[in-house]
Structures are given as structure tokens and as C-alpha cells.
Amino acid sequence: MRMLNKTLISFIALFFLLIGNSYSDNIKIGTEGAYPPWNAKDASGKLIGFEVDLAFELCKIMGHSCSIVEQDWDGMIPALQSGKFDAIMAGMSITDERKKKINFSQGYADEVASFAVVKGSKIKPRTVKSINLNEIDSADQKTLDALKKAFEGKIIGVQTGTIHQNFLKSGQIGKVNVWTYKTQDEVNLDLAAGRIDAALAAAVAFEDYNSKAGNVLNLVGPTFSGGTFGSGVGVGIRKNDSQLLNDFNSSIDTARKKGIIKKLAIKHFGFDASM
């Protein structure tokens, strides 16, 4: 009986060890490939971008190989949970709502949001440099009130399932007509074509599009962070993969100390967005 108990205990210990380390030596990392400069595809279809470069650097620090797996944004978390890949690096902000479903590493980069309009638009709301929704003062509130007035009844485009959509739904800039799109590129194209009045996304996403499309957009209003916009971008990991979470956190620490994240951020964003 004692031998049986020991065997059973050993089996249970092995089981929990395995479910806590369910990734192999080759770590599969999911990304969208449609959110430049965070992640994108080149002319040949190869996945590129800040997070693709960073993923390989983090895997190298961990002593693992890694493969990048393309995944549509709206199925990103379900695909992680079903085991299609081991981690998410897809410009995914760390929010309380997402943490109910998956774990996140510490943040590796900050993603400030901004509104954009097509050049020539009459929307020129009052602006300040930035607003942290966790620390709104009287000047910030005046800016939010000005945005409410400027965008009242207007059509604003966002990529579906994003923090930007959640912000518009929160009512903090009043009643607007929210149009959702599968990809950020579709948002950009409709905005440039004048089919929507404005759009909300990561500021760098608009800047990247602008540089390729001939500077057809203007960023308006302040940049946003905090609150609905989360606390930076991190690696998404399944709830039971505790060892992988620890490994990513450790590798992000190392990459930060060595200046790797800063160097890649400047390369892809044009400024240091590292955290």
C-alpha cells in the first residue's frame, strides 16, 4: 500500500510538472503579421517587425529555438489556449479583462494610442501631449470634453477585439458610431478613403501607414495610456505554463539590461518604446 501511494504521488507530481511546462525546446510564438511596425509581413510573405525580432532574441537568451506562427487577431487567445502555439507576441496590451483568460509576462514595450483623421478633416480637437487614464486631472478632463464635442455622432474605426474598441465603448468620449474591422490595414484604408471620420489605434501604427501612404493622415488629440489601454504590451501565456512565464520574464529582464529591447524599438518605431 505504501509503495502504491508512493507511485501515485510520483505520478501526480510528474503530471503537474508536465502541465506546468507544456512547451518543447522549440517555442512557438503566435503573431498577427498585420500590425506594423509591431508585427507585419514583407513582400515575400515573411513575418517581420519589432516583435518578431524580439521573439528570436528572447528565445536565444532562454536557450531555445523558436518559430513564429501567423494567426488572425480575433482568434489569437483561443488559438493559444488550444495549443496552436505556446505564447503570443502580437502588440497585445496587458489588461485585467485578458488576464482572466491568460497570463502575461512583464511588459516589454509601451503602446500609446492616438486618434487619426485624414488630412483636410475639420476635426481639430483641443490637445495636450498625453493623458494617462489612471491619473486624470482637470486639464485632462477638459481635453476629453473637447474630444466628446469634436467626435459627437462621428464614425470612428477600430480593429475588432482591441483596447481601442473597448475605450470607445466605455463612453469616455461620449456617443460615437464605432465601426470595427478585422485588421488595422482595413481601418487605415477606410480612413484614408474618407469612409470613416476618424480612427483610433496605436500611434506608431498610424505613423507607419502614413510613411508608406504619402503622409495622408493627421494624428489629433492627445496620446492615451493607462485605464482601458492597459499597462504595456507583454507576452501572453497559457495559465498552466508557469515555467514558460518565468523564462520569458527572466529573458525580458536580460534583454532590457543588455539594451536589446531599446535597440529594436528604435529600429522599428524610431524612438525608445521599451519598458
NULUM-752162 format. One record per atom (N, C-alpha, C, O, CB): residue in one letter; z, y, x. Coordinates in pm, whole numbers, plus 50000, padded with zeros to 5 digits. Glycine has a CB too. Layout:
N
aZYX ...
% end
This chain:
275
m500004987950083 m500005000050000 m500005012550087 m499315022350058 m501225000149906 r500815012050195 r500865023450285 r499495025550350 r499035036950364 r501945021450392 m498855014450390 m497535015350452 m496535021150356 m495685029250395 m497065001550500 l496605017250228 l495705022450126 l495915037450109 l494955045050096 l495925015249993 n497185041550108 n497475055750092 n496935063750210 n496395074750193 n498985057950078 k497105058050330 k496595065050449 k495085066150445 k494515076550479 k497025057650577 t494435055350401 t492975055450391 t492505065650288 t491555073150310 t492445041450354 l493205065650175 l492865075150068 l493055089450114 l492215098050088 l493715072449943 i494155091950182 i494435105550232 i493365109850332 i492895121250330 i495835106150298 s492975100450420 s491945103650520 s490615106850452 s489895115950493 s491765091950618 f490285099250348 f489045101450274 f489055115150207 f488065122450211 f488845090350169 i490185118450146 i490295131450077 i490165142850178 i489495152750152 i491645132450000 a490815141450293 a490745151750397 a489315153650446 a488855164850465 a491645148150514 l488615142250465 l487215142950509 l486345149550404 l485455157350437 l486685129050541 f486615146350277 f485835152050166 f485955167250166 f484955174350154 f486295146350031 f487185172250178 f487375186750174 f486845193450300 f486415204950297 f488845190050154 l486875186150411 l486275191550533 l484785193250515 l484215203350556 l486565182450653 l484145183450453 l482705183850434 l482285194650336 l481305201750361 l482205170450384 i483015196150224 i482595206250127 i482895220250178 i482325230050130 i483295203949992 g483785221250276 g484055234450334 g483095237650447 g483115248750499 g485475235150385 n482265228150484 n481315230250593 n479995223750555 n479525214750624 n481845224450728 s479405228150445 s478245221150389 s476915225550447 s475865222550391 s478215223150241 y476935232650560 y475695236650623 y475475228450750 y476425223550811 y475695251850654 s474225227250788 s473895219450907 s473745228751027 s474015240651018 s472605211250885 d473305223051139 d473115231151260 d472055241851238 d472105252451299 d472725222251379 n471095239051150 n470075249051115 n470525256150986 n470515250150878 n468655242351096 i470905268550999 i471385276150884 i470195282250811 i469395289450871 i472395287250929 k470085279450682 k469005285050600 k469515297750534 k470545297850467 k468515274850494 i468755308550554 i469175321650502 i468135326850405 i466955328150439 i469385331650618 g468555329850285 g467655334850181 g467505349850186 g468485357150203 g468155330750045 t466275354550171 t465995368950163 t464825371050069 t464085361650039 t465695374950304 e464665383350022 e463615385949923 e462235388049985 e461235383349931 e463985398149842 g462205394950096 g460905398050159 g460145408850086 g458925410150104 g460065385750166 a460835416750003 a460165427149925 a461015439749913 a460885447249817 a459815421949786 y461885442050012 y462785453550007 y462845460350144 y463905460950207 y464205449249962 p461675465450190 p461645471650322 p462475484450325 p462585491450224 p460195474550364 p463075487650441 p463005480250568 p464085469550585 p464215463750692 p463105489950683 w464855466950479 w465875456450488 w465225442850511 w465585435550604 w466745456050361 n464265439550427 n463515426950443 n462145428850381 n462015435350277 n464275414850377 a461125423250442 a459745425450396 a458845414450451 a459325404850512 a459215439650439 k457535415950431 k456555406750488 k455455414850556 k455065425450508 k455965397350379 d454975409650668 d453865416350735 d452545411850673 d452535404250576 d453885413550888 a451455416550729 a450135413650673 a449815398750667 a449025394350584 a449065420750753 s450425391150756 s450175376750759 s451095368950665 s450965356750650 s450325371550901 g452045376150602 g452995369550514 g454285365350581 g455145359250518 g452355357650454 k454425368550708 k455645365250782 k456785374350739 k456605386350723 k455415366350934 l457975368450719 l459145376350680 l459645384350800 l459835379150909 l460275367150626 i459845397250776 i460265406450882 i461335415850826 i461695415050708 i459055414550938 g461845424950910 g462765435150864 g464105434550936 g464365425551015 g462985433850718 f464935444350906 f466255445650967 f467075432950952 f467635427951049 f467015457350906 e467135427650830 e468005416050807 e467435403150865 e468195394150902 e468225414250658 v466125402150875 v465525390450938 v465875390351087 v466285380051141 v463965390350917 d465715401851151 d466075402951293 d467565400251313 d467965393151405 d465705416851348 l468385406151225 l469835404551239 l470245390051216 l471135384951284 l470575413751141 a469615383351121 a469945369351092 a469775360751216 a470645352551248 a469055363950978 f468665362351286 f468435354451407 f469455357751517 f469875348951592 f467005356851459 e469835370451526 e470845374351626 e472195368151593 e472895363351683 e470965389651634 l472575368251466 l473865362551427 l473885347451448 l474885341951493 l474175365851280 c472775340951416 c472695326451437 c472785323051586 c473405313151624 c471385320851378 k472165331351668 k472205329151813 k473645330151863 k474085322151946 k471305339351887 i474375340051812 i475785341751851 i476605329651808 i477485325151881 i476375354651790 m476305324351689 m477035312651637 m476635299651707 m477315289551693 m476795311251488 g475535299951781 g475065287951848 g474295278751757 g474245266651780 g476215280551906 h473675284351653 h472885276451558 h471455281651557 h471185293051595 h473505277051415 s470535273151513 s469195277951479 s469255282751335 s470185279351262 s468105266651499 c468275290551294 c468255294451153 c466835295751104 c465915298651181 c469005307551131 s466655293450974 s465355295250909 s465535305050795 s466555305050727 s464785281650857 i464515313450775 i464555323450669 i463745318350551 i462595314350565 i464005337150719 v464375318450435 v463765313150313 v463485324550216 v464385332350183 v464675302450247 e462255325550169 e461905336050074 e462365332349933 e462185320949889 e460385338550075 q462955341949864 q463465339449729 q463375352249646 q463765362949692 q464935334349736 d462865351149522 d462845362649431 d464265367749411 d465225360049406 d462205358749295 w464385380949400 w465695387249390 w466495382149270 w467685379149284 w465545402249380 d465865381249153 d466625377949033 d467145363449031 d467945359948944 d465765380248911 g466695355149125 g467215341449133 g468005338949260 g468275327449295 g466085331649125 m468375349649330 m468985348349463 m470325340949460 m470505331149533 m469185362149523 i471245345249377 i472555338849373 i472485324649317 i473095315649375 i473525347149290 p471745322149207 p471615308349161 p471005299049266 p471405287449276 p470765307949036 a470045304049345 a469435295749448 a470435292349558 a470415281249612 a468205302849508 l471295301749593 l472365299049690 l473305288349635 l473655278849704 l473135311949724 q473715290149511 q474675280749451 q474105266649436 q474845256749442 q475105285949314 s472785265749418 s472165252549401 s471855245749535 s471445234149537 s470885253849320 g472055252849646 g471875246849778 g470495248849839 g470165242249937 g472145232549769 k469685257849782 k468355260249840 k468475266149980 k467645263450066 k467535269749749 f469505274050002 f469805279350135 f471325280950146 f472055279050049 f469075292950160 d471785284350266 d473215284750295 d473825298650285 d475045299950268 d473455279450432 a473015308950295 a473535322650295 a472455332250245 a471265329150248 a474015326750436 i472905343750200 i471995354250153 i472095366250246 i473195371150274 i472325358450007 m470955371050295 m470875383950364 m469675391050304 m468545389450350 m470745382450523 a469945398950200 a468845404650122 a469185418550069 a468885421849954 a468505395450006 g469805426750153 g470195440050107 g471175439249991 g471205448149906 g468965448050065 m471975428749987 m472885426549874 m474225433349899 m474965429649990 m473105411449850 s474525443349817 s475775450749831 s476965442449783 s476845434349691 s475715463949752 i478075444549847 i479305437349814 i479965444149695 i480465455349706 i480285436949936 t479975437449581 t480585443049461 t481585433149401 t481505421149426 t479505446749356 d482515438349323 d483515429649260 d482865419749165 d483305408249156 d484555438049185 e481825424049095 e481155415249000 e480515403449071 e480625392049025 e480105423048920 r479845405949183 r479215395049258 r480235385849323 r479995373949341 r478285400649363 k481385391549360 k482425383449425 k483065373349330 k483805364549374 k483495392549483 k482805374649203 k483265364549108 k482465351649123 k482945340849088 k483165369848963 k481235352749175 k480335341349185 k480225335849327 k480135323649347 k478965345249136 i480245344749426 i480075340549565 i481035348349654 i481635358149610 i478615342649613 n481195343849777 n481965351349877 n481025360149959 n479815357849963 n482745341649970 f481595370250022 f480835378950111 f481515379850246 f482745379550257 f480675392850050 s480695380850349 s481215384250480 s481635398850478 s481455405750378 s480155381550592 q482185403450588 q482395417750603 q481045424750600 q480015418550627 q483165420950735 g481025437550567 g479765444850563 g479165446650701 g479885448750799 g479965458350498 y477845445850709 y477195448250838 y476385461150838 y476035466150945 y476285436550873 a476075466650719 a475335479250712 a475615486150580 a475955479650480 a473815476950731 d475465499150579 d475725506950458 d474395510150390 d473395513050455 d476495519950492 e474415509650258 e473195512250181 e473445523450082 e473845520949968 e472715499450107 v473215535950125 v473415547050033 v472225547749937 v471085545249976 v473585560350110 a472505551249813 a471475551949709 a471025566249686 a471755575749715 a471985545749579 s469815567749633 s469285581049604 s468295580249488 s467655569949466 s468615587049729 f468175591149417 f467105592649318 f465855597849388 f465945604849489 f467525602249203 a464715594249334 a463445599349385 a462545603149268 a462605597149161 a462735588849477 v461725613349290 v460735617549191 v459405619449265 v459375620749387 v461175630949117 v458325619549189 v457025621949251 v456915636749285 v457455645149213 v455875617449156 k456245639849391 k456075653949429 k455395661549318 k454445656749257 k455245655149559 g455895673749290 g455375681649180 g456205680549054 g455985687848958 g453975677649151 s457175671249055 s458055669548938 s458885682148916 s459235689249010 s458985657348957 k459175684748789 k460015696248755 k461495693048771 k462345701948759 k459745700748612 i461815680448799 i463225676548816 i463695680748954 i463315674849055 i463415661248795 k464525690848957 k465085695749082 k466585697949062 k467045709349064 k464375708849130 p467335687249042 p468755688849013 p469545694449130 p469185692949246 p469335675648973 r470615700949095 r471525706349195 r471995694949285 r472165683649238 r472725713549128 t472215697749411 t472545686849503 t473655690449601 t473865702149633 t471315682849580 v474355680249646 v475255681049760 v474835669849853 v473965661749819 v476795679949717 k475435669249970 k474985659350067 k475205644950019 k474295636750028 k475695661450199 s476405641849969 s476685628249927 s477855628049830 s478675637249826 s476985619250048 i477905617249751 i479025615149660 i479535600949677 i478785591249665 i478605617649512 n480825599749707 n481495586849708 n482175585449573 n483095593049540 n482535585649828 l481735575949494 l482235574549358 l483705570549352 l484325571149246 l481415564549284 n484255566649465 n485695563649470 n486535576149489 n487755575849471 n485985553849582 e485875587249524 e486615599649556 e485885611749499 e485455620449574 e486795601149710 i485745612349368 i485015623349304 i485915635549290 i486965634949227 i484485618949166 d485485646749351 d486225659349335 d485485668349237 d484505664149176 d486385666549472 s485955680649220 s485375689649120 s483925693149153 s483105694449063 s486205702449110 a483615694749282 a482235697949322 a481315686149292 a480185687949246 a482175701649473 d481805674049317 d481015662149287 d480755661149137 d479655657649094 d481735649449337 q481765664049057 q481615663148912 q480585673148861 q479825670248769 q482965665448843 k480565684948920 k479555694948882 k478155689848911 k477215692048834 k479795708348957 t478015682849024 t476715677149060 t476315666248961 t475165665548918 t476755671449203 l477265657648925 l476995647148827 l476605653148693 l475715648048625 l478215637948811 d477265664148654 d476935670848528 d475515676648533 d474785676348433 d477945682048498 a475135681948651 a473785687348667 a472745676148658 a471665678048602 a473645694848803 l473075664448714 l472175652948705 l472015648448561 l470915645048518 l472705641348792 k473105648448486 k473045644748344 k472055653648269 k471235648948190 k474445645648279 k472165666448296 k471285675948228 k469835674048270 k468925674448187 k471725690348257 a469605671948400 a468245670648452 a467575657748404 a466365657648379 a468265670948605 f468335646948392 f467755633948358 f467895630048210 f467465619248171 f468405623448443 e468475638648131 e468695635347989 e467385631447920 e466425639147916 e469335647147916 g467375619247865 g466195614347792 g465045609947880 g464015605647829 g465715624747701 k465205610948012 k464115607548103 k464055592448127 k465035585248103 k464285615048237 i462895587748175 i462715573548209 i462985571848358 i462335578148442 i461265568648171 i463945563248389 i464305560748529 i464095545948560 i464615537248489 i465775565148558 g463345543248665 g463035529548703 g463965524148809 g464365531348901 g461615528748752 v464325511348796 v465165504448895 v464735489848905 v464135484448812 v466675505448858 q465035483849015 q464835469349026 q465925462348947 q467095466348951 q464845464749176 t465555451948874 t466505445048788 t467585437748868 t467335433048979 t465775435148699 g468775437048810 g469865429648873 g470455436248994 g471015429549080 g469405416348910 t470335449549004 t470805456849122 t471985465849088 t472285468248971 t469665465149182 i472645470549192 i473725480249175 i473195493249115 i473925500449048 i474425483149309 h471925496049139 h471315508349086 h471175507548933 h471415517348863 h469935510749151 q470795495948885 q470735493848741 q472125494948680 q472305500948574 q470105480048708 n473115489148748 n474485489648697 n475005504048689 n475715507548595 n475405481348786 f474645512148786 f475075526048786 f474485533548666 f475195540948598 f474675532948917 l473205531648641 l472575538448528 l473185533748395 l473325541648302 l471065535948528 k473525520948388 k474125515648266 k475565520348246 k476095519848135 k474085500448269 s476195524948353 s477605529148345 s477785542148268 s478885545248223 s478175530748483 g476705549948252 g476785562448178 g477245574348259 g477485585048203 g477685560748064 q477385572748390 q477885583748472 q476905595248486 q477295606248526 q478235578648607 i475645592848454 i474715604148448 i474135605548308 i473025610548290 i473575602348551 g474885601148210 g474505603148070 g473505593048018 g473335582148073 g473945616748054 k472855596847910 k471915587947841 k470515589347899 k469885599847888 k471895590947690 v470055578647961 v468705578348018 v468015565647970 v468665556147929 v468735579148175 n466705565647977 n465925553647944 n465685545848073 n464975550448162 n464555557347875 v466275534148081 v466195526148203 v465075515848191 v465095507348102 v467535519248232 w464105516748282 w463035506748290 w463325498048413 w463565503148522 w461605513548300 t463315484948393 t463605475848504 t462335468748552 t461415466248475 t464655465448462 y462325465648680 y461175459348745 y461635447648830 y462775447448878 y460395469648831 k460755438048848 k461105426248927 k461285429649074 k462175424049138 k460035415648911 t460465438649128 t460545442149270 t460625457249287 t460245464949199 t459335436549347 q461125461449403 q461195475749434 q459805481649449 q459585493349417 q462005478049561 d458855473849498 d457495478749514 d456895482749380 d456155492549371 d456625468149581 e457195475049275 e456695478649141 e457305491749093 e456645499749028 e457015467349041 v458585493849126 v459245506449093 v458525518049161 v458185528049098 v460745506149135 n458285516549291 n457635527149369 n456245530449316 n455885542149306 n457535522949515 l455485520149281 l454115522349235 l454085529749101 l453275538749081 l453385508949222 d454975525949008 d455025532848879 d455515547148894 d455055556048823 d455925525348781 l456435549448986 l456925563049009 l455815571649066 l455585582749019 l458135562849105 a455115566649168 a454025574249231 a452895577049133 a452215587249144 a453485566749352 a452705567849036 a451625569448937 a452035578248820 a451215581248733 a451185555848885 g453305582448817 g453765591248710 g454095584248580 g454235590648476 g452735601448684 r454235570948585 r454555563648461 r456055564148428 r456445561348315 r454115549148473 i456865567648525 i458285569948501 i458645583548561 i457945588648648 i459175558448562 d459755589248515 d460125602748559 d460865602748692 d460765612348769 d460985609348454 a461605592148718 a462395591348841 a462725576748868 a462475568048785 a463705599948831 a463295574248984 a463715560749020 a464975561649103 a465265571949164 a462595553049097 l465725550749104 l466965550149182 l466945537449266 l466715526549215 l468215550549089 a467205539249396 a467225527749488 a467895532049617 a468395543249627 a465775522349517 a467915523249716 a468405527149848 a467505538249902 a466285537449893 a468425514849946 a468125548449958 a467345559750011 a466305555050112 a465185560150112 a468275569950076 v466665545350197 v465725540850300 v464535533550239 v463455533250299 v466435531650400 a464715527550120 a463595520750054 a462535530850012 a461335528250026 a464085512649932 f462975542249962 f462015552849925 f461385559050050 f460185561950051 f462715563849842 e462175560950153 e461655566850276 e460605557850341 e459605562550394 e462795569650375 d460855544850336 d459895535250391 d458585535850313 d457505536250372 d460475520950388 y458675535950180 y457475536650096 y456745549850121 y455515550050134 y457835535349946 n457485560750129 n456895573950149 n456085574650277 n455005580550281 n457975584550151 s456625568550383 s455935569150513 s454605561550510 s453695564650587 s456835563350622 k454505551650422 k453285543750413 k452305549050308 k451105546750316 k453635529350380 a452845556250209 a452015560850097 a451555575350110 a450895580550020 a452765559149968 g451905581850221 g451435595450241 g452365606150188 g451925616950148 g450125597050177 n453675603150189 n454685613050152 n454485618450011 n454365630549991 n454665624550251 v454455609549914 v454175613349775 v455435615149691 v455355619349576 v453285602949710 l456605611849749 l457855612649674 l458805622949734 l458715626249852 l458525598949669 n459715627949651 n460815636149696 n462125629549657 n462275625049544 n460725650449638 l463085629049749 l464415624549714 l465165636349656 l465125647349711 l465165618649838 v465865634249544 v466565645149476 v468025641449454 v468385629749447 v465885648549342 g468845651849443 g470265649549421 g470945644449546 g470345644149653 g470465639749308 p472205640449533 p472955635449648 p472645620649674 p471995614049593 p474455637449626 t473125615749785 t473155601249805 t474475596149746 t475445603649736 t473005597349958 f474495583249708 f475665577549643 f476185565449721 f475425557949781 f475335573449500 s477505563949718 s478145552049773 s479435549749695 s479855558149616 s478425553549927 g480075538349719 g481345535349654 g481185532149506 g480075532549452 g482275546949669 g482275528949441 g482245525949299 g481275514849265 g481325504049324 g481895538249222 t480405517549170 t479405507749126 t478505503249241 t477955492249238 t478555513549015 f478345511749342 f477435508649451 f478045499349556 f477375495749653 f476995521449517 g479305495549538 g479895485549626 g480405491249757 g480565503349773 g478915474949654 s480665482049850 s481255486049978 s480445480750094 s480955473550180 s482705481049988 g479175484250097 g478305479950205 g477565467150174 g477805460750071 g479105478250330 v476685463450263 v475865451250248 v476435440350338 v476725442750456 v474375454050283 g476595428350282 g477135417250359 g476355404450336 g475385404250260 g478585415150325 v476785393950402 v476175380650387 v476815373750267 v478045372450261 v476345372050518 g476005369150172 g476505361650058 g476615346850091 g475675341050147 g475605363749936 i477745340750057 i478015326850095 i478675319549979 i479455325549904 i478905326150222 r478375306849962 r478995298949856 r480515298949869 r481055299949979 r478465284549858 k481195297749756 k482655298249752 k483305287549840 k484365290049897 k483125296749610 n482695275749850 n483345264849923 n482995264450072 n483505255950144 n482975251649861 d482135273350118 d481725273050259 d482615282250344 d482155292350398 d480245277250273 s483885278650352 s484855287150423 s484555288250573 s484725298950631 s486255281750402 q484125277250634 q483845277650778 q482645286650808 q482655294250905 q483605263450832 l481615285750725 l480435294250745 l480805308850728 l480305317350802 l479315290350646 l481675311850632 l482135325550613 l482845330650738 l482585341750783 l483075326450491 n483725322450792 n484435326350915 n483465328351031 n483605337851109 n485475315550953 d482475319351042 d481505320351150 d480675333151141 d480425339751242 d480585308151149 f480255336651019 f479485348951002 f480345361251034 f479885370551100 f478935349950859 n481585361350986 n482455372751015 n482665374551164 n482645385751215 n483805371050946 s482865363451234 s483065363951379 s481795368751450 s481865376851543 s483465350051432 s480635363851406 s479375367851471 s479045382451442 s478475389251528 s478225358751424 i479385387351324 i479155401551293 i480035410251381 i479595420651430 i479445404551142 d481285406051402 d482175413351494 d481555414251634 d481535424951695 d483555406351502 t481055402951682 t480455402551816 t479195411351822 t479005418851918 t480105388051855 a478345410351720 a477105418151718 a477405433051712 a476695441151771 a476225414051598 r478455436651641 r478845450851633 r479335455851769 r478925466451816 r479955452951526 k480205448051833 k480765452051962 k479685453152070 k479775461652158 k481835441952006 k478665444652062 k477585445052161 k476525455552128 k475585457452205 k476925431252170 g476655462152015 g475695472551977 g474415467051917 g473445474451900 g475355480852095 i474395454251884 i473185447951831 i472825453451693 i471665456551667 i473355432651824 i473825454551605 i473555459351469 i473075473851473 i472125477451403 i474815457951380 k473725482051553 k473325496051567 k471885497151616 k471095505051563 k474275503551663 k471535489351717 k470185489751775 k469135485851671 k468095492251661 k470105480351897 l469405475151593 l468445470651492 l468345480651377 l467255482751322 l468855456951438 a469475486851341 a469455496851234 a468595508851272 a467785513551192 a470895501451201 i468755513551393 i467955524951440 i466475521251447 i465605529351414 i468445529851580 k466195508851489 k464815504251496 k464145504151358 k462995508451345 k464765490251557 h464855499451257 h464235497551124 h464465509351030 h463605512350948 h464765485051060 f465625516051041 f465945526950948 f465705540851007 f465505550550934 f467375525850903 g465725541551140 g465595554551204 g466945561351226 g466995572551278 g464705563351120 f468035554851186 f469385560151209 f470355548451211 f470005537151175 f469785570651098 d471585551151252 d472585540551262 d473255538351127 d474115546151086 d473635544051369 a472865527751058 a473445524350928 a474465513050941 a474915507650840 a472355520450829 s474815509451065 s475735498351085 s477135502051038 s477495513751031 s475765494251233 m477915491751005 m479295493750961 m480255487551062 m481465488151044 m479525487650819 
% end
